[in-house]
Amino acid sequence: MRSSSGTGIFRPERAPGKGLAVHCLAFCDSLRTHHSGEEGAFTDFEKQFPQLAP
C-alpha cells in the first residue's frame, strides 16, 4: 500500500488496539501449552522406533 503523503511509508489510520495484543498473547500461550504437551510424546515415540529418531 502506498501512503497518501507520498513518503512511501504506509501508516494505518488506526493503530492495532488492545484486541490484537490479547489475541497474540493468547496465541503464544496456546502454542506454548501445545508444545509442552509434546515433550514426552516424542521421547516415547523415539524409544519405540529408534530408527526414526533424527
C-alpha positions as CSV (number, residue, x, y, z in Angstrom):
1,M,0.0,0.0,0.0
2,R,1.2,3.5,-0.7
3,S,0.9,6.3,1.7
4,S,-1.2,9.4,0.7
5,S,1.6,11.6,1.9
6,G,3.9,10.5,-0.9
7,T,6.7,9.4,1.5
8,G,6.3,5.7,0.6
9,I,5.7,4.8,4.2
10,F,2.3,3.2,5.0
11,R,0.8,4.4,8.2
12,P,-2.5,2.9,9.1
13,E,-5.2,5.3,10.0
14,R,-5.8,3.3,13.2
15,A,-3.1,1.5,15.1
16,P,-3.9,-2.0,16.2
17,G,-5.5,-1.9,19.6
18,K,-5.8,-3.9,22.7
19,G,-7.6,-6.7,20.9
20,L,-4.5,-7.6,18.8
21,A,-2.3,-7.7,21.9
22,V,-4.8,-10.0,23.7
23,H,-5.0,-12.2,20.6
24,C,-1.2,-12.5,20.3
25,L,-0.8,-13.3,24.0
26,A,-3.5,-16.0,23.8
27,F,-1.9,-17.5,20.7
28,C,1.5,-17.6,22.3
29,D,0.1,-19.2,25.4
30,S,-1.7,-21.8,23.4
31,L,1.3,-22.6,21.3
32,R,3.5,-23.0,24.5
33,T,0.9,-25.3,26.0
34,H,0.7,-27.4,22.8
35,H,4.5,-27.8,22.6
36,S,4.9,-28.5,26.3
37,G,2.4,-31.4,25.9
38,E,4.6,-32.8,23.1
39,E,7.7,-33.1,25.4
40,G,7.1,-36.7,26.5
41,A,5.3,-37.9,23.4
42,F,8.3,-37.8,21.1
43,T,10.6,-39.3,23.7
44,D,8.3,-42.3,24.0
45,F,7.9,-42.5,20.2
46,E,11.7,-42.4,19.7
47,K,12.1,-45.2,22.2
48,Q,9.6,-47.4,20.4
49,F,11.0,-46.6,16.9
50,P,14.7,-45.6,17.3
51,Q,15.3,-45.9,13.6
52,L,13.0,-42.8,13.1
53,A,15.0,-40.6,15.5
54,P,16.7,-37.6,13.9
